[in-house]
Each structure stands twice: as C-alpha cells, then as structure tokens.
C-alpha cells in the first residue's frame, strides 16, 4: 500500500499514544484502531508496521533525529531503515523538512555505539555482556530487531500436522513444519486467522515454537495430575492437555481472572475435558495448599521481563527497568518455592521464563536448589532427546532467536527426590 501524507499522520497519532509506554503497545494500538473504525485492514496493517518499526529502533532513531516526536521518528525510519530518498519522501514532507531530512541522511549508523545500533537500553546491553561474548550479544540484539514469524500449534486431538499444512497451502497460505516442535507450523506470511475455520474449530492455536517446546519439556502423561501454575490465557495449558490426550486432571492456576476468562472460549473449542481453570489470590492460596505433595508435574512459566519476546513486544525494553526486574526476581523465587510444594516425590517441576537475563533464570534456580535438598536438576536436553527432539543445549533449556529462530526462552527441569 502506498504511503501518503494522511496515513503518515495517522501513524504519527498512533505512535504518540504509544510512546509514554504506560501500557502495552499492542493494547494501545488495538484501542487506537477501535477509536478509528473507518480505517481499513490494509491501513491498519501499514500503521502497525510503521509504529512498531519505530519502537524496535527507537534509540537509534532518537539519536539520529534528536527528538522523540512521532513524525520525525517516522521520517527517520523511512529514510535510514527503509532507505527511501529525500525525493521519494518529498510528497510527504512539510515546509522545512526537506532540508532536515537531507541532513539526517548523513547520519552513520555504523559509527554509533553498539547499544545505539541495536536500540537497547544500556542496562540490558551490559547484562547481556555479563552472560555471553560480545559477538553473541550482537547477534541476539540484531535478531531481536526483526519481527517474529507466525507459528501455529496443531491440536492433535482434532487433526494431524500434515493435514493442517495441506489445508493451509490449498488456501495459498504457505506453511512449513517448525524445525524442532513436532506440533508446529511456521507461516511465511501473517494472514488474518482470527476467523479461520481451523482456529474456530480448535484445530490450531497461535503459539510460538519455543512455547510449544516448553509444554513438551513437561512431558505430561495420560491420567496424571498436572498443574500449570501461571496459566495466563492458557496457551501452554491447552498444549499440555492435548499431550495428556485429555485424560487425567490438569489445573490452570492464575491470579488474574481476566486472563483466565480468555481461556474459556479457547478451551471450549479445543475439545479438552481434563482442564480445570482456577483463580488464586496468590501463590499461597488455600487451593494451592490443599494439593501439596499430590501433583505429578508442575509447570511454572513465571512472570518475567519478557525480554526474550522483543521481536513480538518491542516496547518491553522501554517499559522494563533494573528496578522492575529486581521486583520480578523476588516474585519468581516466591512462586517457585510455593509451586515446588505441590510436587509429589519423584515428580517433575519445570521452571521457565521468556527472559534472556541470567538473574531471572539460572540464578533463580540456583538459589532454589541451595535452599532445598528435596529437588535435583535434570538434564533438559536429554528430556527433549528422549522425545525425539534434538536441540543443541545443555543442562538447561535455552533457546534464542538468533540461534534457533524462535522466542528467547529458558527452562530448568527439576525432579523431586523419591521419598
């Protein structure tokens, strides 16, 4: 779609609503579109692409333009990132902007410090450098600047992966098997699927490959008792239920009634009958306490900074801080300790985050193991290999966008020692 002055102005208005970063960017954009119902589907797609492109590269564009005003940021993105010349952009420009843009084009991206090139806050960049070599941090940072692909999980209770892929291809939706997850398909484009028959009948769910692998790492079995401790909207809950063949009992706990309510329609169309959503007021709720020592497998997908999902949620790097991460670590430790009490002797506990920060990941697990002799660390790579998934890794499950082309996730598999 051709970008004209009216669409650029609309994108600037949407960006202006996002930039305070007081709310998630996707929620702000949805509200903006709701307030402008005359915008067509293609207009919405263009505006979302432009605004999220600026958010991904915000630090670089601010440095280049010297401002956080939406319109100059958008013009800087069109010029520096998309390579549009002053002449190409001239129909969009106001008085005085031609000279400003000509000067802007002299800005040398390669001459900027790495965190500016990668549009990362200094504190995140320094933390990455404590975890990995600079070359690895640069690779990760560059990968996080790119939009994520659209991955689907096939609900094997309803259809097999091959049949779903053939159906999509028959509709000219190009799909391929995900490299690691035996349940996933990756689409080459991002079609609107919210009204697609396969989604409406529960045959597919939108779910990143890393999230699918996390459910597989739990390895639930038929007739077991399983808890998804921080279920949210239930993507992993549904995956766990399908792996259990809808047998046994699967509890979906969360402290947000709103998030759990979003699980309802998805659960209904999934065909699962073994899922029991339960709101809890905290990790110490009596509903949790009465299950202590009774559960075969527990998944703790802990609240975290979300920095492994910056391809999908680029605003998180501007909404998180060192202080908010420190608060999250305290919460993560408390949740892990409470969830561990549910696991029966010989049972499995999987602690996971979608963060790339050691303090939310290995450090939380190490602190937990120092405080208890009841649990020991299992080999996550061996757990996946036993299910036919060869993923380069080690004792922990670690996937990163620049290596594995999926969201950044961490997980540790913990086993409670037999009584």
NUBA-961416 format. One record per residue (C-alpha): residue number from 1; x, y, z; residue in three letters. Coordinates in Angstrom, 1 decimal. Layout:
residues N
(r NUM,(X,Y,Z),"ALA");
...
***
This chain:
residues 419
(r 1,(0.0,0.0,0.0),"UNK");
(r 2,(1.3,3.4,-0.9),"UNK");
(r 3,(2.2,5.7,2.0),"UNK");
(r 4,(0.6,9.1,1.7),"UNK");
(r 5,(0.5,12.1,4.0),"UNK");
(r 6,(-2.8,11.2,5.6),"UNK");
(r 7,(-1.6,7.7,6.5),"UNK");
(r 8,(1.7,9.1,7.8),"UNK");
(r 9,(-0.2,11.5,10.0),"UNK");
(r 10,(-2.4,8.7,11.3),"UNK");
(r 11,(0.7,6.6,12.1),"UNK");
(r 12,(2.2,9.6,14.0),"UNK");
(r 13,(-1.0,9.8,16.1),"UNK");
(r 14,(-0.9,6.1,16.9),"UNK");
(r 15,(2.8,6.4,17.8),"UNK");
(r 16,(2.1,9.4,20.0),"UNK");
(r 17,(-0.3,7.3,22.0),"UNK");
(r 18,(2.3,4.5,22.5),"UNK");
(r 19,(5.4,6.5,23.4),"UNK");
(r 20,(4.6,7.2,27.0),"UNK");
(r 21,(5.0,3.4,27.4),"UNK");
(r 22,(2.5,3.3,30.3),"UNK");
(r 23,(0.6,0.4,28.7),"UNK");
(r 24,(1.5,-2.5,26.3),"UNK");
(r 25,(1.9,-1.2,22.8),"UNK");
(r 26,(-0.4,-3.8,21.2),"UNK");
(r 27,(-3.2,-2.8,23.6),"UNK");
(r 28,(-2.7,0.9,22.7),"UNK");
(r 29,(-2.8,0.1,19.0),"UNK");
(r 30,(-5.9,-2.0,19.3),"UNK");
(r 31,(-7.6,0.8,21.2),"UNK");
(r 32,(-6.5,3.3,18.6),"UNK");
(r 33,(-8.0,1.2,15.8),"UNK");
(r 34,(-11.2,0.8,17.8),"UNK");
(r 35,(-11.4,4.6,18.0),"UNK");
(r 36,(-10.8,4.9,14.3),"UNK");
(r 37,(-13.3,2.4,12.8),"UNK");
(r 38,(-13.1,3.7,9.3),"UNK");
(r 39,(-9.5,2.5,8.9),"UNK");
(r 40,(-9.4,-0.5,6.5),"UNK");
(r 41,(-7.5,-3.7,7.1),"UNK");
(r 42,(-4.6,-2.6,4.9),"UNK");
(r 43,(-4.4,0.8,6.5),"UNK");
(r 44,(-4.2,-0.8,9.9),"UNK");
(r 45,(-1.5,-3.2,8.8),"UNK");
(r 46,(0.6,-0.3,7.4),"UNK");
(r 47,(0.1,1.8,10.6),"UNK");
(r 48,(1.0,-1.1,12.8),"UNK");
(r 49,(4.1,-1.8,10.7),"UNK");
(r 50,(5.3,1.8,10.8),"UNK");
(r 51,(4.7,2.3,14.5),"UNK");
(r 52,(6.2,-1.0,15.7),"UNK");
(r 53,(9.2,-0.4,13.4),"UNK");
(r 54,(9.9,2.9,15.2),"UNK");
(r 55,(9.5,1.2,18.6),"UNK");
(r 56,(12.0,-1.6,17.7),"UNK");
(r 57,(14.7,1.0,16.6),"UNK");
(r 58,(13.7,3.8,18.9),"UNK");
(r 59,(17.1,4.5,20.5),"UNK");
(r 60,(18.8,4.7,17.1),"UNK");
(r 61,(16.1,6.9,15.6),"UNK");
(r 62,(16.1,9.2,18.6),"UNK");
(r 63,(19.9,9.5,18.4),"UNK");
(r 64,(19.7,10.3,14.7),"UNK");
(r 65,(16.8,12.7,14.8),"UNK");
(r 66,(17.5,14.3,18.2),"UNK");
(r 67,(13.9,14.1,19.2),"UNK");
(r 68,(11.1,11.7,20.4),"UNK");
(r 69,(8.4,13.5,18.4),"UNK");
(r 70,(6.5,10.9,16.4),"UNK");
(r 71,(6.6,12.5,13.0),"UNK");
(r 72,(10.4,13.0,12.8),"UNK");
(r 73,(10.9,9.5,14.2),"UNK");
(r 74,(8.7,8.0,11.4),"UNK");
(r 75,(10.5,10.0,8.7),"UNK");
(r 76,(13.9,8.9,10.1),"UNK");
(r 77,(12.7,5.3,10.0),"UNK");
(r 78,(11.6,5.6,6.4),"UNK");
(r 79,(14.9,7.3,5.4),"UNK");
(r 80,(17.5,5.4,7.5),"UNK");
(r 81,(15.9,2.0,7.8),"UNK");
(r 82,(13.9,1.6,4.6),"UNK");
(r 83,(16.4,3.6,2.5),"UNK");
(r 84,(13.9,6.0,1.0),"UNK");
(r 85,(15.5,9.0,-0.6),"UNK");
(r 86,(14.5,12.7,0.1),"UNK");
(r 87,(13.0,12.7,-3.4),"UNK");
(r 88,(10.9,9.7,-2.7),"UNK");
(r 89,(9.6,11.1,0.6),"UNK");
(r 90,(9.1,14.7,-0.8),"UNK");
(r 91,(5.3,14.2,-1.3),"UNK");
(r 92,(5.0,13.5,2.5),"UNK");
(r 93,(7.1,16.4,3.7),"UNK");
(r 94,(6.1,19.7,5.2),"UNK");
(r 95,(7.9,23.0,5.0),"UNK");
(r 96,(11.4,22.8,6.3),"UNK");
(r 97,(11.5,19.0,6.4),"UNK");
(r 98,(13.3,18.6,3.1),"UNK");
(r 99,(16.5,20.2,4.4),"UNK");
(r 100,(16.2,18.5,7.8),"UNK");
(r 101,(15.9,15.1,6.1),"UNK");
(r 102,(18.8,15.8,3.8),"UNK");
(r 103,(21.0,16.5,6.8),"UNK");
(r 104,(19.6,13.4,8.6),"UNK");
(r 105,(20.8,11.1,5.7),"UNK");
(r 106,(24.4,11.9,6.6),"UNK");
(r 107,(23.9,10.1,9.9),"UNK");
(r 108,(26.2,7.0,10.0),"UNK");
(r 109,(24.6,4.1,11.8),"UNK");
(r 110,(27.8,2.0,11.8),"UNK");
(r 111,(29.6,4.8,13.7),"UNK");
(r 112,(27.3,4.6,16.7),"UNK");
(r 113,(27.9,2.6,19.9),"UNK");
(r 114,(26.6,-1.0,19.7),"UNK");
(r 115,(23.7,-0.5,22.1),"UNK");
(r 116,(22.6,2.5,20.0),"UNK");
(r 117,(22.8,0.5,16.8),"UNK");
(r 118,(20.8,-2.3,18.4),"UNK");
(r 119,(18.4,0.1,20.1),"UNK");
(r 120,(18.9,-1.5,23.5),"UNK");
(r 121,(18.9,0.4,26.8),"UNK");
(r 122,(22.4,0.4,28.3),"UNK");
(r 123,(21.4,-1.7,31.3),"UNK");
(r 124,(20.1,-4.5,29.1),"UNK");
(r 125,(23.2,-4.4,26.9),"UNK");
(r 126,(25.5,-4.6,30.0),"UNK");
(r 127,(23.6,-7.6,31.4),"UNK");
(r 128,(23.8,-9.4,28.0),"UNK");
(r 129,(27.6,-8.9,28.1),"UNK");
(r 130,(27.8,-10.5,31.5),"UNK");
(r 131,(26.1,-13.6,30.1),"UNK");
(r 132,(27.8,-14.0,26.7),"UNK");
(r 133,(30.6,-12.8,24.4),"UNK");
(r 134,(30.1,-9.5,22.7),"UNK");
(r 135,(29.7,-11.2,19.3),"UNK");
(r 136,(26.9,-13.4,20.7),"UNK");
(r 137,(25.2,-10.4,22.3),"UNK");
(r 138,(25.3,-8.5,18.9),"UNK");
(r 139,(23.8,-11.5,17.2),"UNK");
(r 140,(21.0,-11.7,19.7),"UNK");
(r 141,(20.4,-7.9,19.6),"UNK");
(r 142,(20.1,-7.9,15.8),"UNK");
(r 143,(17.7,-10.8,15.9),"UNK");
(r 144,(15.5,-9.0,18.4),"UNK");
(r 145,(15.1,-6.1,16.0),"UNK");
(r 146,(13.3,-8.3,13.5),"UNK");
(r 147,(9.6,-9.2,13.6),"UNK");
(r 148,(8.8,-12.7,14.7),"UNK");
(r 149,(7.3,-15.3,12.3),"UNK");
(r 150,(3.8,-16.6,12.9),"UNK");
(r 151,(3.9,-20.0,14.4),"UNK");
(r 152,(0.9,-22.3,14.9),"UNK");
(r 153,(0.4,-25.3,17.2),"UNK");
(r 154,(-1.7,-28.1,15.7),"UNK");
(r 155,(-4.2,-29.6,18.2),"UNK");
(r 156,(-3.5,-33.3,17.5),"UNK");
(r 157,(-6.8,-34.2,19.3),"UNK");
(r 158,(-8.5,-32.9,16.2),"UNK");
(r 159,(-6.1,-33.0,13.2),"UNK");
(r 160,(-2.6,-34.0,12.3),"UNK");
(r 161,(0.0,-31.5,11.3),"UNK");
(r 162,(0.2,-32.8,7.7),"UNK");
(r 163,(-3.5,-32.3,7.1),"UNK");
(r 164,(-3.4,-28.8,8.5),"UNK");
(r 165,(-0.5,-27.8,6.3),"UNK");
(r 166,(-2.2,-29.2,3.2),"UNK");
(r 167,(-5.4,-27.3,4.1),"UNK");
(r 168,(-3.5,-24.0,4.5),"UNK");
(r 169,(-1.5,-24.5,1.3),"UNK");
(r 170,(-4.7,-25.2,-0.6),"UNK");
(r 171,(-5.7,-21.7,0.5),"UNK");
(r 172,(-2.4,-20.2,-0.7),"UNK");
(r 173,(-1.1,-19.9,2.9),"UNK");
(r 174,(2.4,-21.1,2.7),"UNK");
(r 175,(3.3,-23.2,5.8),"UNK");
(r 176,(6.3,-25.4,6.8),"UNK");
(r 177,(7.0,-27.7,9.7),"UNK");
(r 178,(8.7,-25.9,12.6),"UNK");
(r 179,(12.3,-27.2,12.9),"UNK");
(r 180,(12.1,-28.6,16.4),"UNK");
(r 181,(8.5,-28.9,17.6),"UNK");
(r 182,(6.6,-31.8,16.2),"UNK");
(r 183,(3.4,-29.9,16.8),"UNK");
(r 184,(4.2,-26.7,15.0),"UNK");
(r 185,(3.8,-25.0,11.6),"UNK");
(r 186,(5.5,-21.7,10.6),"UNK");
(r 187,(3.8,-19.5,8.1),"UNK");
(r 188,(5.7,-17.4,5.6),"UNK");
(r 189,(3.2,-14.6,5.8),"UNK");
(r 190,(0.9,-13.2,8.5),"UNK");
(r 191,(-2.6,-13.8,7.3),"UNK");
(r 192,(-5.6,-12.8,9.5),"UNK");
(r 193,(-6.6,-16.1,11.1),"UNK");
(r 194,(-9.0,-15.0,13.8),"UNK");
(r 195,(-12.0,-16.1,11.8),"UNK");
(r 196,(-10.3,-19.0,10.0),"UNK");
(r 197,(-12.3,-22.3,10.4),"UNK");
(r 198,(-9.2,-24.2,11.6),"UNK");
(r 199,(-8.9,-21.8,14.5),"UNK");
(r 200,(-12.6,-21.6,15.2),"UNK");
(r 201,(-12.9,-25.4,15.5),"UNK");
(r 202,(-9.9,-25.7,17.7),"UNK");
(r 203,(-7.6,-27.4,15.2),"UNK");
(r 204,(-4.9,-24.8,15.6),"UNK");
(r 205,(-3.7,-22.2,18.1),"UNK");
(r 206,(-1.3,-19.4,17.5),"UNK");
(r 207,(1.8,-20.3,19.7),"UNK");
(r 208,(5.5,-19.7,19.2),"UNK");
(r 209,(7.6,-22.8,18.7),"UNK");
(r 210,(9.6,-22.1,22.0),"UNK");
(r 211,(6.3,-22.1,24.0),"UNK");
(r 212,(5.3,-25.4,22.3),"UNK");
(r 213,(8.6,-27.0,23.3),"UNK");
(r 214,(8.1,-25.8,26.9),"UNK");
(r 215,(4.9,-27.9,27.1),"UNK");
(r 216,(6.8,-30.9,25.6),"UNK");
(r 217,(9.5,-30.4,28.2),"UNK");
(r 218,(7.0,-31.0,31.0),"UNK");
(r 219,(6.2,-34.3,29.3),"UNK");
(r 220,(2.8,-34.9,30.9),"UNK");
(r 221,(1.3,-38.4,30.7),"UNK");
(r 222,(-2.2,-39.7,30.5),"UNK");
(r 223,(-4.1,-40.0,33.8),"UNK");
(r 224,(-1.5,-37.8,35.7),"UNK");
(r 225,(-2.3,-34.8,37.8),"UNK");
(r 226,(-0.6,-31.7,36.3),"UNK");
(r 227,(-0.6,-28.0,37.3),"UNK");
(r 228,(0.1,-25.1,35.0),"UNK");
(r 229,(0.9,-22.7,37.9),"UNK");
(r 230,(0.9,-19.4,36.0),"UNK");
(r 231,(-1.5,-20.3,33.2),"UNK");
(r 232,(-2.3,-16.8,31.9),"UNK");
(r 233,(-4.6,-17.1,28.8),"UNK");
(r 234,(-3.8,-20.8,28.7),"UNK");
(r 235,(-1.7,-21.4,25.6),"UNK");
(r 236,(0.5,-23.9,27.3),"UNK");
(r 237,(-2.4,-25.3,29.3),"UNK");
(r 238,(-4.1,-26.3,26.1),"UNK");
(r 239,(-0.8,-27.8,24.8),"UNK");
(r 240,(-0.4,-29.8,28.0),"UNK");
(r 241,(-4.0,-31.0,27.8),"UNK");
(r 242,(-3.5,-32.3,24.3),"UNK");
(r 243,(-0.3,-34.1,25.2),"UNK");
(r 244,(-2.3,-35.8,28.0),"UNK");
(r 245,(-4.9,-36.9,25.4),"UNK");
(r 246,(-7.5,-35.1,27.5),"UNK");
(r 247,(-7.0,-37.7,30.3),"UNK");
(r 248,(-6.1,-37.1,33.9),"UNK");
(r 249,(-6.5,-33.8,35.6),"UNK");
(r 250,(-4.9,-30.5,34.6),"UNK");
(r 251,(-5.3,-27.4,36.8),"UNK");
(r 252,(-4.8,-24.0,35.3),"UNK");
(r 253,(-3.9,-21.5,38.1),"UNK");
(r 254,(-3.6,-17.8,37.7),"UNK");
(r 255,(-4.0,-14.7,39.8),"UNK");
(r 256,(-5.8,-12.8,37.0),"UNK");
(r 257,(-9.5,-13.6,36.5),"UNK");
(r 258,(-9.4,-11.6,33.2),"UNK");
(r 259,(-6.6,-13.8,31.8),"UNK");
(r 260,(-8.3,-17.0,32.9),"UNK");
(r 261,(-11.6,-15.8,31.3),"UNK");
(r 262,(-9.7,-15.6,28.0),"UNK");
(r 263,(-9.0,-19.3,28.3),"UNK");
(r 264,(-12.7,-20.2,28.3),"UNK");
(r 265,(-13.6,-19.9,24.6),"UNK");
(r 266,(-10.3,-21.5,23.6),"UNK");
(r 267,(-10.8,-24.4,26.0),"UNK");
(r 268,(-14.3,-24.9,24.6),"UNK");
(r 269,(-13.2,-25.3,21.0),"UNK");
(r 270,(-10.1,-27.4,21.9),"UNK");
(r 271,(-12.2,-30.4,22.8),"UNK");
(r 272,(-10.3,-30.9,26.1),"UNK");
(r 273,(-12.3,-32.2,29.1),"UNK");
(r 274,(-9.5,-32.5,31.6),"UNK");
(r 275,(-8.7,-28.8,32.2),"UNK");
(r 276,(-9.8,-27.1,35.4),"UNK");
(r 277,(-9.2,-23.3,35.5),"UNK");
(r 278,(-8.9,-21.9,39.0),"UNK");
(r 279,(-8.4,-18.3,40.1),"UNK");
(r 280,(-6.0,-18.0,43.0),"UNK");
(r 281,(-5.3,-14.8,45.0),"UNK");
(r 282,(-1.6,-15.6,45.4),"UNK");
(r 283,(0.9,-18.5,45.2),"UNK");
(r 284,(-0.1,-19.2,48.8),"UNK");
(r 285,(-3.9,-19.6,48.1),"UNK");
(r 286,(-5.6,-22.4,50.0),"UNK");
(r 287,(-6.5,-24.0,46.7),"UNK");
(r 288,(-2.8,-24.4,46.1),"UNK");
(r 289,(-2.0,-25.7,49.6),"UNK");
(r 290,(-4.6,-28.5,49.5),"UNK");
(r 291,(-2.7,-30.0,46.5),"UNK");
(r 292,(0.7,-30.1,48.3),"UNK");
(r 293,(2.6,-33.3,47.6),"UNK");
(r 294,(-0.1,-34.7,45.2),"UNK");
(r 295,(0.9,-33.4,41.7),"UNK");
(r 296,(2.9,-35.4,39.2),"UNK");
(r 297,(4.1,-32.5,37.1),"UNK");
(r 298,(4.1,-28.7,37.6),"UNK");
(r 299,(4.9,-26.0,35.1),"UNK");
(r 300,(5.9,-22.6,36.4),"UNK");
(r 301,(6.0,-20.2,33.5),"UNK");
(r 302,(6.9,-17.4,35.8),"UNK");
(r 303,(6.1,-13.7,35.4),"UNK");
(r 304,(9.2,-12.1,33.9),"UNK");
(r 305,(10.6,-9.2,32.0),"UNK");
(r 306,(9.7,-10.8,28.7),"UNK");
(r 307,(12.9,-9.7,27.1),"UNK");
(r 308,(13.1,-12.9,25.0),"UNK");
(r 309,(10.0,-11.8,23.2),"UNK");
(r 310,(11.2,-8.4,22.0),"UNK");
(r 311,(10.5,-9.4,18.4),"UNK");
(r 312,(6.8,-9.5,19.3),"UNK");
(r 313,(6.8,-7.0,22.1),"UNK");
(r 314,(9.5,-4.4,21.4),"UNK");
(r 315,(8.0,-1.9,23.8),"UNK");
(r 316,(9.1,-4.2,26.7),"UNK");
(r 317,(12.7,-3.0,26.5),"UNK");
(r 318,(11.4,0.6,27.2),"UNK");
(r 319,(8.8,-0.5,29.8),"UNK");
(r 320,(11.1,-2.6,31.9),"UNK");
(r 321,(13.9,-1.4,34.2),"UNK");
(r 322,(16.6,-2.7,36.5),"UNK");
(r 323,(14.2,-2.0,39.4),"UNK");
(r 324,(11.2,-3.8,37.8),"UNK");
(r 325,(13.5,-6.8,37.1),"UNK");
(r 326,(14.6,-6.9,40.7),"UNK");
(r 327,(11.0,-7.0,41.8),"UNK");
(r 328,(10.3,-9.8,39.4),"UNK");
(r 329,(13.1,-11.9,40.7),"UNK");
(r 330,(11.7,-11.7,44.2),"UNK");
(r 331,(8.3,-12.8,42.9),"UNK");
(r 332,(9.9,-15.6,40.8),"UNK");
(r 333,(11.6,-17.0,43.8),"UNK");
(r 334,(8.5,-17.0,45.9),"UNK");
(r 335,(6.4,-18.6,43.2),"UNK");
(r 336,(8.9,-21.3,42.5),"UNK");
(r 337,(9.1,-22.2,46.2),"UNK");
(r 338,(5.3,-22.4,46.5),"UNK");
(r 339,(4.9,-24.4,43.3),"UNK");
(r 340,(7.6,-26.9,44.4),"UNK");
(r 341,(5.4,-27.9,47.4),"UNK");
(r 342,(2.8,-29.3,45.1),"UNK");
(r 343,(5.2,-31.9,43.5),"UNK");
(r 344,(5.0,-35.4,44.9),"UNK");
(r 345,(8.1,-37.5,45.4),"UNK");
(r 346,(9.5,-38.5,42.1),"UNK");
(r 347,(7.5,-35.8,40.3),"UNK");
(r 348,(8.7,-33.1,37.9),"UNK");
(r 349,(8.8,-29.3,38.2),"UNK");
(r 350,(9.7,-27.1,35.2),"UNK");
(r 351,(10.6,-23.5,35.9),"UNK");
(r 352,(10.6,-21.3,32.8),"UNK");
(r 353,(10.7,-17.7,31.7),"UNK");
(r 354,(10.7,-15.8,28.4),"UNK");
(r 355,(13.7,-13.8,29.6),"UNK");
(r 356,(17.3,-13.7,28.4),"UNK");
(r 357,(18.6,-12.4,31.7),"UNK");
(r 358,(20.6,-14.8,34.0),"UNK");
(r 359,(19.2,-13.2,37.2),"UNK");
(r 360,(15.7,-14.3,36.2),"UNK");
(r 361,(16.8,-17.7,35.0),"UNK");
(r 362,(19.8,-19.7,36.3),"UNK");
(r 363,(20.2,-17.5,39.3),"UNK");
(r 364,(16.6,-18.2,40.5),"UNK");
(r 365,(17.1,-22.0,40.0),"UNK");
(r 366,(20.4,-22.0,41.8),"UNK");
(r 367,(19.0,-20.1,44.7),"UNK");
(r 368,(16.1,-22.5,45.0),"UNK");
(r 369,(18.4,-25.6,44.9),"UNK");
(r 370,(20.6,-24.0,47.6),"UNK");
(r 371,(17.5,-23.8,49.9),"UNK");
(r 372,(16.3,-27.3,49.5),"UNK");
(r 373,(17.6,-30.8,49.3),"UNK");
(r 374,(14.3,-32.3,48.0),"UNK");
(r 375,(15.0,-31.4,44.4),"UNK");
(r 376,(17.7,-32.1,41.9),"UNK");
(r 377,(18.4,-30.7,38.4),"UNK");
(r 378,(17.6,-33.0,35.5),"UNK");
(r 379,(19.1,-32.6,32.0),"UNK");
(r 380,(16.7,-30.6,29.9),"UNK");
(r 381,(18.4,-31.6,26.6),"UNK");
(r 382,(18.1,-35.3,27.5),"UNK");
(r 383,(14.5,-34.8,28.4),"UNK");
(r 384,(13.8,-33.5,24.9),"UNK");
(r 385,(16.0,-36.0,23.2),"UNK");
(r 386,(14.0,-38.8,24.8),"UNK");
(r 387,(11.0,-37.4,22.9),"UNK");
(r 388,(12.9,-37.3,19.6),"UNK");
(r 389,(13.8,-33.6,19.7),"UNK");
(r 390,(17.5,-32.9,19.1),"UNK");
(r 391,(18.0,-29.4,20.3),"UNK");
(r 392,(21.6,-28.1,20.9),"UNK");
(r 393,(21.8,-27.2,24.5),"UNK");
(r 394,(22.9,-28.5,27.9),"UNK");
(r 395,(21.6,-29.0,31.3),"UNK");
(r 396,(19.2,-26.1,30.9),"UNK");
(r 397,(16.7,-25.4,28.1),"UNK");
(r 398,(17.9,-22.2,26.4),"UNK");
(r 399,(16.6,-21.1,23.0),"UNK");
(r 400,(17.4,-17.7,21.4),"UNK");
(r 401,(16.1,-16.0,18.3),"UNK");
(r 402,(19.5,-15.7,16.5),"UNK");
(r 403,(20.3,-19.4,17.1),"UNK");
(r 404,(17.0,-21.1,16.9),"UNK");
(r 405,(14.7,-18.7,15.1),"UNK");
(r 406,(12.1,-18.7,17.9),"UNK");
(r 407,(11.4,-16.6,21.0),"UNK");
(r 408,(14.1,-16.4,23.7),"UNK");
(r 409,(13.1,-18.9,26.5),"UNK");
(r 410,(14.7,-20.5,29.5),"UNK");
(r 411,(13.7,-23.6,31.4),"UNK");
(r 412,(15.1,-25.8,34.1),"UNK");
(r 413,(13.8,-29.3,34.7),"UNK");
(r 414,(13.7,-30.2,38.4),"UNK");
(r 415,(12.9,-33.6,39.9),"UNK");
(r 416,(11.7,-34.1,43.4),"UNK");
(r 417,(13.8,-36.9,45.0),"UNK");
(r 418,(11.8,-40.1,45.8),"UNK");
(r 419,(10.7,-40.4,49.4),"UNK");
***
